[in-house]
Amino acid sequence: MTSPGTPRRFRRLATASLLSVLLLSSCGPASETSPEGAEQSAGSAEEDQAEAQAQAEAEARQAQEAALAGPGEEHRQRAEEIVAEYSTEELAGSVLVGEFASTDAAPMAALIDELHLAGSIIMGGNVPRGDQGVDTETLAAELETLTSGAQDREVPPMISVDQEGGLVTRVDAPLTEWPTPMSYGAAALGSAQDGDDAQSTEDETDDDDALARSGHRFLAAELEELGFTTSFAPEGDVTVGAADPTIGSRSFGGDAEAVSELAMSGIRGLAEGGLAGAVKHFPGHGSVTEDSHQTLPVQDASLDELRSRDWVPFAEAAEAGVPMIMMGHIEVPALEEGTPSSLSAAAYSALRDMGHDGVVVTDALNMGAIVQGYGGDQAAVLALEAGADLLLMPADVRGAHAAIVTALEAGELDLSRVTEAAQRVAALQLWQADLAAGELAAGPGAELPEELAVEGEDASEAEADAEGLDSAAETAQALGRSAITLVAGQCEADLAAEGIQIVGGSAQDRSRLATAAQAEGITVGSGTVVNLIGESSSAGGDIAVALDRPEVLAAADAPTQIALYGRTVESFEALARVLSGEEAPGRLPVAVGEDERGHSAC
């Protein structure tokens, strides 16, 4: 870990140094000693060896964490050299991430080349599909086309996506499908309770977060294999529950410290899988009551209130070191009245004061909170001037590029400010390329020192194996089983002895539950009514199952109520097991009606 504001240096650990220490501690000049002296000498040598081994392992883990945290000094220095050669047009483009509106990436690749854009984002409409879901072969080819738009550059393009799991999933099956991020919060609480009657130790907390790190690592690895470099995830937002209309189950939960731990596990997991991540959305979107996609939310909390709740995950991320943090579109009068945080110098200063020295990326600049009051082109200039480094999805990327060039040439936008932003973005892209290529002390394919290696695997893989999480499928299955929560009803009751009738949900939801139930020997078509509840469905039936956010159960009158936190195959398999009498080990990560966070009927 590094202190706030200190550049994180990439360090390779020399195993030869460790070997020298071990040899010196166990060898020395021959001398005559008594048996007791020899025994003491041997004991001392063993202690020295153990101490040297522990020190070497600590240094190796430090190097690994530093590599996962973002660009090192060599990336920053190279970025400065590269950006120093940029023209004004190249400088303006290097801080912009554009979007396009089809599955044909060729026009976007040409635009990346023409405007020298930092890269492109892939949205749902850009993902080619076939009879079996996502056409991964065609998608990989399209991403390669995007990359070719910058083939003559030393800085590789950013090929990004919003891939959180649950409701925000752009690339789904045949890639592993992941439930909502809130499922990790439910699983971690259940694990902590099992560990020591809710009195978890620091070590147990680390174990509780193993699912989040493993899940994000496998999510990233599948995306990186297709050609992605960046996922704008995970959420650092602390949800206030039902009053939060936007984030909901996208959040890990309603407790700031728990969200902090899971967000750090998530972004470290993404890096281990080869992707740059971004903790989002500072200054916190989980406690405002309007959606910034539609309008500008106003956060009326005081700075003290924000520091004790919404800002906790971002402060801890900044202190630990993360490659990127996303700035949301939220007005915070306590910082700057009347201005979205993404255009507010006070908001960027607050984040920098926490110690974040990596990239700050704006939320999409085509959202209602921005375009309604600031237009697309001028917002890009204002965001850079305020302190943004990377501008995501301006309404018109060509117009935004022209506005930045004009502002620079007229002296209305400080050249040093845009240069600083471009350097941070270039360093991030250079770091991610090295990370994905296994060139650092962490990441896919990295050659790690023996202190962190177990039969050729890196530390994260070894830890995952210890938890039975050595594949994406096993992790997804473990997450589904660990997260499911019995909110009301009798624990370990056979709820499907007379069969089940499935209502609510989508056709896919009902089909997946029917398949899972039949595999458990449950008759489908008659018997207990299982009502699958989405965001706004009615909550009747014998068994009410919240598929996404659990708060919908507050209005349920069903005697048995279950929070599932996802619609994946594995989630429905877990539900079928609970219907058959298995325990539901998860716990509510957010309050639901009168049931407090941490509640379970089991």
Residue, then its C-alpha position, 0 to 999 in steps of 0.5 A: m500500500t502507498s500513502p495518499g499522493t505518493p507515486r506507486r512504484f512497480r517493483r519486481l522482487a529478486t528471488a536471488s536476493l531471498l536465496s542469498v539470505l537463506l544461504l547466509s542464514s543457514c551456512g557459516p564457518a565450521s566450528e566445534t560446538s557441543p550438541e546443545g550448541a549445535e541444536q541452538s544453532a540449528g534452531s536459530a538458523e530455522e528461525d532466521q530462515a522463517e523470518a527471511q521467508a516471511q519478509a520476502e513474502a511480505e515484500a512480494r505481496q506489497a509488490q503485487e498490490a502496488a502492481l494491481a493499484g495502477p500505473g507505476e513510475e515508469h508508466r508515468q514517465r513514459a506517458e510524460e514523454i509521449v504526451a510531450e509530442y502531442s499536437t493540440e488535436e492529439l491532446a484534445g482527443s486523448v482525453l475523450v472516449g466515444e461511442f457508436a450506434s451499431t455493431d459495425a466498429a469500422p466507422m468508430a475505428a476511423l474516428i479514433d484514428e482521425l481524432h486521436l481518441a483515447g478509445s471507445i465504449i461498448m454498449g448493449g447495442n454494439v454487441p453482436r448476437g446470434d441464436q446462442g446469445v452473444d456472438t463472441e467471435t464477431l465481437a472479438a473481431e469488432l474490438e480488434t477493428l477498434t484497436s486497429g484505429a490506433q495501431d500506429r500509436e505507442v499508447p493502446p486504445m481504451i476498449s471499455v464497457d460497463q460490466e457490473g453484473g446483474l442489471v448492468t451487463r452489456v456482454d452476457a451469455p455465453l460469457t459467465e453471467w453474474p448476479t447483482p453486486m449486492s449479492y456479494g454483500a449478502a454473501a459476505l454478511g452470511s459468511a461473517q455470521d457463520g464465522d463467529d456469530a457475527q463477530s468476524t475478525e479481520d482475517e474472516t473479513d478477508d475471507d468474506d470478500a474472497l468471492a468478490r475478488s474471485g468473481h471480478r477476476f473471472l469477469a475481467a478475464e473473459l472480457e480481456e480475452l475478447g479484447f476489452t481493456t477497461s470495465f467501469a466498475p465496481e460501485g463505491d456507492v452506499t445505497v440508502g435502500a428504497a429511497d435510492p431509485t438509481i443504484g439499488s442492487r448495483s451497490f454492495g449494500g448499505d454499510a459504508e465500511a462493507v461497501s469499501e471492502l467489497a469495492m476494493s476486492g472488486i477492483r483488485g479482482l478486475a486488475e488480476g483479470g487484466l482490466a482497469g476498473a473504476v470505483k464509481h460514482f463520487p460523491g456518491h449516488g446511493s443516497v440521492t433520490e433522483d436519477s442523473h440519467q434524467t435530471l441533476p440530483v441534489q445531495d443536501a448532506s453536509l460534508d461531515e455527513l458525506r465523509s462519514r457515509d458516502w465518501v468512505p469507500f472513495a477515501e479508502a480506495a484513494e488511500a489504497g491506490v486504484p487506477m481510476i475513480m468515476m465522478g458522477h453528475i450530482e450537485v453538492p451545495a456543500l461543495e459548490e451550489g448549482t453545479p454538477s460534481s462532474l463540472s465542479a472544481a471543488a468536487y475534484s479537489a475533494l477527491r484529490d485531497m483524499g489522496h487519489d493520484g490516478v485518473v478521474v473519469t466523468d460519468a457519461l456526458n450524454m446524460g440528462a444531468i449534463v445535456q439539459g443544462y450545459g450542452g454536450d460540447q461546452a460540458a467537455v471543456l468545463a469538465l477538463e477545466a474543473g479537474a477531469d482527466l477522461l471524458l466519457m461519452p460526450a453527446d457529440v464526440r467530434g463537437a467535444h473535440a473541436a470545443i477543446v481544441t478551440a478553448l486551448e488555442a484561445g487560451e480559455l483552457d489551460l494547456s497544463r491542465v489538459t496535458e496533466a489529464a492526458q498524461r494520467v490517461a496515457a499512463l493508465q493505458l500503458w499500465q493496463a497493457d503491461l498488466a494484461a501482458g503479464e509484465l508486472a508483479a501481478g495480472p494474468g500470466a505474471e511470473l511471480p516469485e515463489e513466495l506467492a506461487v503455488e504449483g505455477e499459480d499466482a496468489s489469487e488463484a491459490e486463494a481461490d482454489a482454497e475456497g473452491l473457486d478455481s473457475a468462473a462457473e464454480t465462483a458463480q455457483a458459490l455466489g448464488r448459494s451464499a447470497i440467497t437470503l430467507v427474509a421471512g418464513q421457516c428456515e430449512a423447510d421443504l417448501a416444494a413438497e406439493g410442487i410449485q407454480i411459477v408466476g411473475g418474472s420474465a419468460q427466461d426467469r420462469s424457464r430457468l427456475a423451472t429447469a432448476a426445480q425439475a433438476e431438484g426433483i420438484t414438480v412444476g405446474s401445480g402446488t405452491v405459488v412462487n412469485l418472481i418479483g422484479e423492480s415493480s412487480s406485485a408481491g403476492g403468492d405463497i413465496a415471494v422472491a425478489l430477483d434484483r433489489p430486496e426492498v420490494l419485499a417490504a410490500a409483500d404479504a407472502p408468508t415466505q419471502i426470499a431475496l435472490y439478488g440475481r437472475t442467473v442460472e446459478s441463482f435459480e439453482a440456489l433458489a430450487r435448493v432452498l425450496s427443497g429444504e436447504e438453508a439460505p445462508g445470506r443476510l440482507p445487506v440493506a434494510v428492507g422495511e422493518d428488517e434491518r441490515g444483517h437480518s435473516a430468518c435462518 
